Amino acid sequence: MQSLKLKNKEFYLKLFSLALPITIQNLISSSLGVVDSVMVGSLGNQSLAAVGVANQYGLIVFLLYNAIHSGCGIYVAQFWGKNDHDNIGRVVNLDIAIAASVSLILSAIGILLPEQIISVFNTDPVVISQGADFLRILSMSFVFASISFGFSVALRSIGKSTMPMIISASALALNTILNYILIYGRFGMPQMGVRGSATSTLIARIVEMILFLIAVSKYFPLLKIRVSELMKVTKDLLGRVTKTMIPVILNEMCWGLGTVVYSIAYGRISTEAFDAVQITNNVVNLFTVAAFGMASAAAVMTGHVIGAGEEKKGRQYAWGFVRLCIIGGFILGGLLYLFSPSIVSLFKVSSDVLETSIILLAINAIILPIRFTNIVAIVGVLRGGGDASFAFIAEGMTMWLIGVPLSFIGAFVLRLDVQWVVLMVMAEEIVKMICGVARLRSNKWIKNVVREI
């Protein structure tokens, strides 16, 4: 840490030049998620639950293609540090081809079997009907979103995070405007309700992908989609990327499926409990965008220095990130605790849902410094350092051996109110932090995955 202090300016300039645009992009995305929930919530508790349940499937799809992009992003960042531009183009093309293919399959499932998917989470006939209408349309957007996010991760991995922020912010703003028009039937358009929300997302995702294709072609031809680059991917490179990608995919899917299982537990407590959790998640997302922004910056910066062979600097960076995320977690946790009643009052739902949401936000505020540490250490530093396998073990084991069993014990065996179940689940975050910090101290997380390529 003393060595890091001598070069504070270099460290913080790199960090904030990367993290700030990503944080702003995530903040806009989360803010518009809250706005969407407020708009849909005005249609009633059942409409809010329908969209929330359908988005659980969307979350699984996002986590899968995000994992593919993140696994490839490790190589892009380290190749950039190594100054190997030829292999960057090959990895990016391989990344987008795999992610788009997987998203296409999951889109077809969502279009053909929406009722079956929704009924896993909720037994209310109205929720199933509205959720299926929403999911059919939403599923059409998955392929476009996966391609856009692939470009976004690739640009971040080479240190260019401003352009993804501008493009995604523009698409998200369009999404919100279209939500207002199509959900409520403004400016002569039909009132489409939840189907209007899904249609807005589809249109915004198509526009976003087009903007990325134009921008990358003009300003970053290194990352252009080229069949010729895909054909240059060697068997060795494919094997190495796949070996790193698989633990990231397993990590994200374990986390995503665990989140889905949590939703099943909360949804079976009551529709009101599920709505309170959905509101809480949307609000907490606003307060964790800084952590995810720092995690993305940590992965890129760590990947660059390790790819360049500067392992000592990588260790210094790691502890600098941890120190900052703990401080930020305490500050934002305090703000979340203070302002949660005012934020929750924006949602037009029943008084029971509002009261429960305030309690859940208080629980999340207390645990926020620990969650920040986990996000930055595991999603950022360990992955950027090439240690994707341990990141998978830390997240998967704690969620499925601690969080998931406790959620079902609380909801189905003890039949507790949702706030007590959420509190029990938080034990997962504490154990995860202990595992992550111990791994950082061991220095075993530093793995130069591009040295021999």
C-alpha positions as CSV (number, residue, x, y, z in Angstrom):
1,M,0.0,0.0,0.0
2,Q,2.9,2.4,0.7
3,S,4.1,1.9,-2.9
4,L,0.6,2.7,-4.1
5,K,0.5,5.9,-2.1
6,L,3.6,7.2,-4.0
7,K,1.6,7.0,-7.3
8,N,-1.8,7.9,-6.0
9,K,-2.3,10.3,-8.9
10,E,-1.8,7.6,-11.6
11,F,-4.0,5.1,-9.7
12,Y,-6.9,7.4,-9.1
13,L,-6.8,9.0,-12.5
14,K,-7.1,5.6,-14.2
15,L,-9.7,4.4,-11.7
16,F,-12.1,7.3,-12.1
17,S,-11.6,7.7,-15.9
18,L,-12.8,4.1,-16.2
19,A,-15.2,3.8,-13.3
20,L,-17.1,7.1,-13.6
21,P,-18.6,6.5,-17.1
22,I,-19.5,3.0,-16.1
23,T,-21.1,4.1,-12.9
24,I,-23.0,6.8,-14.7
25,Q,-24.2,4.3,-17.2
26,N,-25.3,1.8,-14.5
27,L,-26.9,4.6,-12.5
28,I,-29.0,5.7,-15.5
29,S,-29.9,2.1,-16.1
30,S,-30.9,1.5,-12.5
31,S,-32.7,4.8,-12.3
32,L,-34.8,4.0,-15.3
33,G,-35.5,0.6,-13.8
34,V,-37.0,2.4,-10.9
35,V,-39.0,4.6,-13.2
36,D,-40.2,1.6,-15.1
37,S,-41.3,0.0,-11.9
38,V,-43.2,3.1,-10.8
39,M,-44.9,3.3,-14.2
40,V,-45.9,-0.4,-14.2
41,G,-46.7,-0.2,-10.5
42,S,-49.4,2.4,-11.2
43,L,-51.2,-0.4,-13.1
44,G,-51.6,-2.4,-9.9
45,N,-49.7,-4.9,-7.7
46,Q,-50.4,-7.8,-10.1
47,S,-48.9,-5.9,-13.1
48,L,-45.8,-5.1,-11.1
49,A,-45.5,-8.7,-10.0
50,A,-46.0,-9.9,-13.6
51,V,-43.2,-7.7,-15.0
52,G,-40.9,-8.6,-12.0
53,V,-41.4,-12.3,-12.6
54,A,-40.8,-12.1,-16.4
55,N,-37.7,-10.1,-15.7
56,Q,-36.3,-13.0,-13.7
57,Y,-36.0,-15.0,-16.9
58,G,-34.5,-11.9,-18.6
59,L,-32.0,-11.8,-15.7
60,I,-30.9,-15.4,-16.4
61,V,-30.4,-14.6,-20.0
62,F,-28.4,-11.4,-19.2
63,L,-26.3,-13.2,-16.7
64,L,-25.4,-15.9,-19.2
65,Y,-24.3,-13.6,-22.0
66,N,-22.7,-11.2,-19.5
67,A,-20.7,-14.2,-18.2
68,I,-19.5,-15.0,-21.8
69,H,-18.5,-11.3,-22.3
70,S,-16.8,-11.1,-18.9
71,G,-14.8,-14.3,-19.5
72,C,-13.6,-13.0,-22.9
73,G,-13.1,-9.5,-21.4
74,I,-10.3,-11.0,-19.1
75,Y,-8.4,-11.9,-22.3
76,V,-9.1,-8.6,-24.0
77,A,-7.8,-6.6,-21.0
78,Q,-4.7,-8.7,-20.6
79,F,-4.0,-8.7,-24.4
80,W,-4.3,-4.9,-24.3
81,G,-1.7,-4.8,-21.5
82,K,0.5,-7.1,-23.6
83,N,-0.1,-4.8,-26.7
84,D,-1.4,-7.8,-28.7
85,H,-4.1,-6.2,-30.9
86,D,-4.4,-9.1,-33.3
87,N,-5.7,-11.5,-30.7
88,I,-8.1,-8.8,-29.3
89,G,-10.0,-8.8,-32.6
90,R,-10.2,-12.6,-32.6
91,V,-11.4,-12.8,-29.0
92,V,-14.1,-10.1,-29.5
93,N,-15.5,-11.8,-32.6
94,L,-15.5,-15.2,-30.9
95,D,-17.2,-13.6,-27.9
96,I,-20.1,-12.0,-29.8
97,A,-20.6,-15.1,-31.9
98,I,-21.0,-17.3,-28.9
99,A,-23.2,-14.8,-26.9
100,A,-25.5,-14.1,-29.8
101,S,-26.0,-17.8,-30.5
102,V,-26.9,-18.6,-26.9
103,S,-29.2,-15.6,-26.7
104,L,-31.0,-16.7,-29.8
105,I,-31.8,-20.1,-28.3
106,L,-33.1,-18.6,-25.0
107,S,-35.1,-16.0,-27.0
108,A,-36.9,-18.9,-28.7
109,I,-37.7,-20.5,-25.4
110,G,-39.1,-17.3,-23.9
111,I,-41.3,-16.7,-27.0
112,L,-42.6,-20.3,-27.2
113,L,-43.1,-21.1,-23.4
114,P,-43.8,-17.9,-21.6
115,E,-46.7,-19.2,-19.5
116,Q,-44.7,-22.2,-18.3
117,I,-41.8,-20.0,-17.3
118,I,-44.0,-17.5,-15.4
119,S,-45.9,-20.2,-13.5
120,V,-42.7,-21.4,-11.9
121,F,-42.6,-18.2,-9.9
122,N,-46.2,-17.3,-9.3
123,T,-49.5,-19.1,-9.3
124,D,-51.8,-16.0,-9.7
125,P,-53.6,-16.4,-13.0
126,V,-53.6,-12.7,-13.7
127,V,-49.8,-12.5,-13.0
128,I,-49.2,-15.5,-15.3
129,S,-51.3,-14.0,-18.1
130,Q,-49.7,-10.5,-18.0
131,G,-46.3,-11.9,-17.4
132,A,-46.5,-14.1,-20.4
133,D,-47.6,-11.2,-22.6
134,F,-44.6,-9.2,-21.4
135,L,-42.1,-12.1,-21.7
136,R,-43.0,-12.9,-25.4
137,I,-42.0,-9.5,-26.5
138,L,-39.1,-9.0,-24.1
139,S,-37.5,-12.3,-25.4
140,M,-37.2,-10.8,-28.9
141,S,-34.7,-8.2,-27.5
142,F,-32.2,-10.7,-26.1
143,V,-30.0,-11.1,-29.2
144,F,-29.7,-7.4,-29.8
145,A,-28.9,-6.8,-26.1
146,S,-26.2,-9.5,-26.1
147,I,-24.4,-8.0,-29.1
148,S,-24.5,-4.4,-27.7
149,F,-23.2,-5.6,-24.3
150,G,-20.4,-7.5,-26.0
151,F,-19.2,-4.3,-27.6
152,S,-19.6,-2.4,-24.3
153,V,-17.5,-4.9,-22.4
154,A,-14.8,-5.0,-25.1
155,L,-14.6,-1.2,-25.1
156,R,-14.3,-1.1,-21.4
157,S,-11.6,-3.8,-21.5
158,I,-9.4,-1.6,-23.6
159,G,-10.0,1.4,-21.3
160,K,-12.7,3.1,-23.4
161,S,-15.7,3.4,-21.2
162,T,-17.2,6.8,-22.2
163,M,-18.7,5.7,-25.6
164,P,-20.6,2.7,-24.1
165,M,-22.0,5.1,-21.5
166,I,-23.2,7.6,-24.1
167,I,-24.8,4.9,-26.3
168,S,-26.5,3.0,-23.5
169,A,-27.7,6.1,-21.8
170,S,-29.3,7.3,-25.1
171,A,-31.0,3.9,-25.6
172,L,-32.2,3.8,-22.0
173,A,-33.7,7.3,-22.3
174,L,-35.5,6.2,-25.4
175,N,-36.8,3.2,-23.5
176,T,-38.3,5.4,-20.8
177,I,-39.9,7.8,-23.2
178,L,-41.5,5.0,-25.1
179,N,-42.6,3.4,-21.8
180,Y,-44.6,6.5,-21.1
181,I,-46.1,6.6,-24.5
182,L,-46.9,2.9,-24.9
183,I,-47.9,1.9,-21.3
184,Y,-50.4,4.7,-21.0
185,G,-51.3,5.3,-24.6
186,R,-50.1,8.9,-25.1
187,F,-49.9,10.9,-28.3
188,G,-52.5,8.8,-30.1
189,M,-50.8,5.4,-29.4
190,P,-52.9,2.6,-28.0
191,Q,-52.7,1.9,-24.2
192,M,-50.7,-1.3,-24.1
193,G,-50.0,-1.7,-20.4
194,V,-47.2,-4.3,-19.6
195,R,-46.9,-5.1,-23.3
196,G,-46.0,-1.5,-23.9
197,S,-43.2,-1.7,-21.4
198,A,-41.8,-4.8,-23.2
199,T,-42.2,-3.2,-26.7
200,S,-40.3,-0.1,-25.5
201,T,-37.4,-2.3,-24.4
202,L,-37.3,-4.2,-27.7
203,I,-37.2,-1.0,-29.7
204,A,-34.5,0.6,-27.5
205,R,-32.3,-2.5,-27.7
206,I,-32.5,-2.5,-31.5
207,V,-31.5,1.1,-31.7
208,E,-28.7,0.5,-29.1
209,M,-27.2,-2.3,-31.2
210,I,-27.3,-0.1,-34.4
211,L,-25.5,2.7,-32.6
212,F,-22.8,0.4,-31.3
213,L,-22.2,-1.1,-34.8
214,I,-21.8,2.4,-36.3
215,A,-19.6,3.7,-33.5
216,V,-17.3,0.7,-33.4
217,S,-16.9,0.7,-37.2
218,K,-16.0,4.4,-37.3
219,Y,-13.8,4.8,-34.2
220,F,-12.6,1.3,-33.1
221,P,-12.2,-0.9,-36.2
222,L,-10.1,-3.2,-34.0
223,L,-13.3,-4.5,-32.5
224,K,-15.4,-4.7,-35.7
225,I,-17.4,-7.9,-36.4
226,R,-15.5,-9.7,-39.2
227,V,-15.9,-13.3,-40.2
228,S,-12.3,-13.4,-41.3
229,E,-11.2,-12.6,-37.7
230,L,-13.4,-15.4,-36.3
231,M,-11.8,-17.8,-38.8
232,K,-8.3,-16.9,-37.4
233,V,-9.2,-18.2,-33.9
234,T,-6.8,-21.0,-33.2
235,K,-7.6,-24.2,-31.4
236,D,-5.2,-23.2,-28.6
237,L,-6.8,-19.7,-28.2
238,L,-10.3,-21.2,-28.2
239,G,-9.4,-23.8,-25.6
240,R,-7.8,-21.1,-23.3
241,V,-10.7,-18.7,-23.6
242,T,-13.2,-21.5,-23.0
243,K,-11.3,-22.7,-20.0
244,T,-11.5,-19.2,-18.4
245,M,-15.0,-18.5,-19.7
246,I,-16.7,-21.6,-18.2
247,P,-16.0,-20.7,-14.5
248,V,-17.4,-17.2,-15.2
249,I,-20.5,-18.7,-16.8
250,L,-21.0,-21.1,-13.9
251,N,-20.4,-18.3,-11.5
252,E,-23.0,-16.0,-13.1
253,M,-25.5,-18.9,-13.6
254,C,-25.1,-20.0,-10.0
255,W,-25.8,-16.5,-8.8
256,G,-28.6,-16.0,-11.3
257,L,-30.4,-19.3,-10.5
258,G,-29.9,-18.5,-6.8
259,T,-31.6,-15.2,-7.3
260,V,-34.4,-16.9,-9.1
261,V,-34.7,-19.4,-6.2
262,Y,-34.8,-16.5,-3.8
263,S,-37.7,-15.0,-5.9
264,I,-39.6,-18.3,-5.7
265,A,-39.2,-18.3,-1.9
266,Y,-40.3,-14.7,-1.6
267,G,-43.1,-15.1,-4.1
268,R,-44.6,-18.1,-2.2
269,I,-44.7,-16.0,1.0
270,S,-47.1,-13.6,-0.7
271,T,-47.5,-11.4,-3.8
272,E,-47.0,-8.4,-1.4
273,A,-43.7,-9.9,-0.2
274,F,-42.5,-10.4,-3.8
275,D,-43.4,-6.8,-4.7
276,A,-41.5,-5.4,-1.7
277,V,-38.4,-7.4,-2.7
278,Q,-38.7,-6.2,-6.3
279,I,-38.9,-2.5,-5.1
280,T,-36.0,-3.1,-2.7
281,N,-33.9,-4.6,-5.4
282,N,-34.5,-1.7,-7.8
283,V,-33.6,0.8,-5.1
284,V,-30.5,-1.1,-3.9
285,N,-29.3,-1.3,-7.5
286,L,-29.1,2.5,-7.5
287,F,-26.8,2.4,-4.5
288,T,-24.5,-0.4,-5.8
289,V,-23.8,1.1,-9.2
290,A,-20.6,2.7,-7.8
291,A,-19.4,-0.7,-6.7
292,F,-20.1,-2.3,-10.0
293,G,-18.4,0.6,-11.8
294,M,-15.4,0.2,-9.5
295,A,-15.4,-3.6,-10.1
296,S,-15.4,-3.1,-13.9
297,A,-12.5,-0.6,-13.5
298,A,-10.7,-3.0,-11.2
299,A,-11.0,-5.9,-13.7
300,V,-9.7,-3.7,-16.5
301,M,-6.8,-2.1,-14.6
302,T,-5.8,-5.3,-12.9
303,G,-5.9,-7.2,-16.2
304,H,-3.8,-4.5,-17.9
305,V,-0.9,-4.6,-15.4
306,I,-0.9,-8.4,-15.1
307,G,-1.0,-8.8,-18.9
308,A,2.0,-6.4,-19.0
309,G,3.8,-8.6,-16.4
310,E,3.6,-6.0,-13.5
311,E,2.3,-8.3,-10.8
312,K,3.5,-6.2,-7.9
313,K,1.4,-3.3,-9.2
314,G,-1.5,-5.6,-9.5
315,R,-1.3,-6.5,-5.8
316,Q,-1.1,-2.8,-4.9
317,Y,-4.1,-2.0,-7.0
318,A,-6.1,-4.8,-5.4
319,W,-5.8,-3.4,-1.9
320,G,-6.4,0.1,-3.1
321,F,-9.8,-1.0,-4.6
322,V,-10.7,-2.8,-1.4
323,R,-10.0,0.2,0.8
324,L,-12.1,2.5,-1.4
325,C,-15.1,0.1,-1.6
326,I,-15.3,-0.2,2.1
327,I,-15.3,3.5,2.6
328,G,-17.9,4.0,-0.2
329,G,-20.0,1.2,1.3
330,F,-20.3,2.9,4.6
331,I,-21.2,6.3,3.0
332,L,-23.8,5.0,0.6
333,G,-25.2,2.6,3.3
334,G,-25.9,5.6,5.5
335,L,-27.5,7.5,2.7
336,L,-29.7,4.5,1.8
337,Y,-30.8,4.2,5.5
338,L,-31.7,7.9,5.7
339,F,-33.5,8.3,2.4
340,S,-35.3,5.0,2.0
341,P,-38.7,6.2,3.2
342,S,-38.7,9.1,0.8
343,I,-37.6,6.9,-2.1
344,V,-40.1,4.1,-1.4
345,S,-43.0,6.7,-1.2
346,L,-42.6,7.2,-5.0
347,F,-44.1,3.7,-5.6
348,K,-47.9,3.6,-5.9
349,V,-48.5,0.3,-4.1
350,S,-50.3,-0.8,-0.9
351,S,-49.2,0.5,2.5
352,D,-48.1,-3.1,3.5
353,V,-45.7,-3.3,0.6
354,L,-44.3,0.2,1.4
355,E,-43.7,-0.6,5.0
356,T,-42.0,-3.9,4.3
357,S,-39.8,-2.2,1.6
358,I,-38.5,0.3,4.1
359,I,-37.5,-2.5,6.5
360,L,-35.8,-4.5,3.7
361,L,-33.9,-1.3,2.6
362,A,-32.7,-0.8,6.2
363,I,-31.3,-4.4,6.2
364,N,-29.5,-3.8,2.9
365,A,-28.1,-0.5,4.1
366,I,-26.4,-2.2,7.0
367,I,-24.8,-4.9,4.8
368,L,-23.8,-2.5,2.0
369,P,-20.1,-2.2,3.0
370,I,-19.7,-6.0,2.9
371,R,-21.5,-6.3,-0.4
372,F,-19.3,-3.6,-1.9
373,T,-16.2,-5.5,-0.8
374,N,-17.5,-8.7,-2.4
375,I,-18.5,-7.1,-5.7
376,V,-15.1,-5.3,-6.2
377,A,-13.0,-8.2,-4.9
378,I,-14.7,-11.1,-6.7
379,V,-16.3,-9.6,-9.8
380,G,-13.4,-7.1,-10.3
381,V,-10.0,-8.0,-8.9
382,L,-10.1,-11.8,-9.0
383,R,-11.6,-12.0,-12.5
384,G,-9.3,-9.3,-13.8
385,G,-6.4,-11.2,-12.3
386,G,-7.4,-14.3,-14.2
387,D,-8.6,-16.2,-11.1
388,A,-12.1,-16.9,-12.5
389,S,-12.3,-20.4,-10.9
390,F,-12.0,-19.2,-7.3
391,A,-14.5,-16.4,-8.0
392,F,-16.9,-19.1,-9.0
393,I,-16.3,-21.2,-6.0
394,A,-16.6,-18.3,-3.6
395,E,-19.9,-17.1,-5.0
396,G,-21.4,-20.4,-5.9
397,M,-20.6,-22.2,-2.6
398,T,-21.8,-19.4,-0.3
399,M,-25.0,-18.9,-2.2
400,W,-26.0,-22.5,-2.6
401,L,-24.8,-23.8,0.7
402,I,-25.8,-20.9,2.9
403,G,-28.1,-18.4,1.2
404,V,-30.5,-20.7,-0.7
405,P,-31.0,-23.2,2.1
406,L,-31.7,-20.4,4.6
407,S,-34.2,-18.7,2.3
408,F,-36.2,-22.0,2.0
409,I,-35.9,-22.8,5.7
410,G,-37.2,-19.3,6.5
411,A,-40.0,-19.2,4.0
412,F,-41.3,-22.8,3.9
413,V,-40.2,-24.4,7.3
414,L,-40.3,-21.5,9.8
415,R,-42.9,-19.5,7.7
416,L,-41.3,-16.2,8.7
417,D,-42.2,-12.8,7.3
418,V,-40.1,-11.7,4.3
419,Q,-37.9,-9.3,6.3
420,W,-36.6,-12.1,8.5
421,V,-35.9,-14.4,5.5
422,V,-33.9,-11.6,3.8
423,L,-32.0,-11.1,7.0
424,M,-31.1,-14.8,7.2
425,V,-29.9,-14.8,3.6
426,M,-27.4,-12.0,4.4
427,A,-25.2,-14.5,6.2
428,E,-24.1,-15.5,2.7
429,E,-22.5,-12.0,2.1
430,I,-20.5,-12.2,5.3
431,V,-19.0,-15.6,4.6
432,K,-18.3,-14.5,1.0
433,M,-16.3,-11.5,2.2
434,I,-14.1,-13.7,4.4
435,C,-13.3,-16.0,1.5
436,G,-12.6,-13.1,-0.9
437,V,-10.2,-11.2,1.4
438,A,-8.4,-14.4,2.3
439,R,-7.8,-15.1,-1.4
440,L,-6.4,-11.6,-2.0
441,R,-4.0,-12.0,0.9
442,S,-2.7,-15.3,-0.5
443,N,-1.7,-13.7,-3.8
444,K,-2.7,-16.9,-5.6
445,W,-5.2,-15.0,-7.6
446,I,-2.6,-13.5,-9.9
447,K,-2.7,-15.5,-13.2
448,N,-1.3,-14.1,-16.5
449,V,-3.6,-16.0,-18.9
450,V,-2.0,-14.5,-22.1
451,R,1.7,-14.9,-21.3
452,E,2.1,-18.0,-23.5
453,I,-0.2,-16.9,-26.3
